[in-house]
Amino acid sequence: MRRRTDPAIRMPSRRSALLAMLLAVGLFSLMDAGLKLLSVRYPPLQVATLRGAASLPLVVGWALLTAGARSLLSVRWPLHLLRGVLGIGMMASFVFALRTLPLSTAYSIFFVAPLLITALSVPLLGERVGPRRWGAIAIGLAGVLVVLRPSSEGLATWAGLAVLLSALAYAVSAISVRLLSRTDTSQAMVVWMMGLMTLGAGLLAARGWVAIRAPDLPIIAGIGVAGALGQVAITEAFRRGEASAIAPLEYTALVWGVGLDLALWGVLPDAMTWLGAGIIIGSGLYLMRREWANNEAMPGAIAATPTQYP
């Protein structure tokens, strides 16, 4: 017989999980605004290097305090190396897109990632996806086309395609997290992805490295702090709350994107971007609902572990 927890006992933990998730989304959005500011002055791979290097000391300190050094060494290296490569591609593509796209538009396209995770779980994890979820994936992809508007006047540019590439890398990385979570800690996944991304992107960026301007140092420091604190907050959110309850809060990033776009760059999304974002978000929420129902039916199913935002 399953033991039920008193709802009055669960409520504080659930509330703190929701607040932690909202905090994480806000911190990652501020980090992305900093990346956009840097993207016009430095190459994408250099910005990816700076993002990783600025957060790495803080993330390592958090990992050592919460899980200890041993948790960082006993890991499945092939999958961590794969995640490092994916992290470089994800970050460099997203930074490249931010040179020309508003944050809100980039977020609207990037919201296709949960749909891609579901689609890729079939060939990569052997999971079964029913016709309703395939329909939601198709509708979500149609929403991406609405945002991109593939015409001579639309946004189907290299920047829009770069966000799609970033979302694809994120999706594959999230699937690797499902595999790694069986044996490795969240701390190990975060530290090694950040470290390998910093090292790999730094080596690739070395030849075209641009001298860092002194006025940009506070922005780089802010990116590091926001990225590290955001990772701690999202890990706490998933530790304290149910994934099905807190994952939809990721979509509040669009509110942050619109606010930051207006405050820093004086731009707002047009009607087609709002429409496409609504279609993508609606499809994603439906998929999350179906995923929650499937996990309820199969208690042994593996829940996704929080991964790293771009």
Secondary structure by P-SEA (a helix, b strand, c coil): cccccccccaaaaaaaaaaaaaaaaaaaaaaaaaaaaacccccaaaaaaaaaaaaaaaaaaaaaaccccccccccaaaaaaaaaaaaaaaaaaaaaaaccccaaaaaaaacaaaaaaaaaccccccccccaaaaaaaaaaaaaaaaaacccccccccaaaaaaaaaaaaaaaaaaaaaaacccccaaaaaaaaaaaaaaaaaaaaccccccccccaaaaaaaaaaaaaaaaaaaaaaaaccccccccccccaaaaaaaaaaaacccccccaaaaaaaaaaaaaaaaaaaaaaaaaaaccccccccccccc
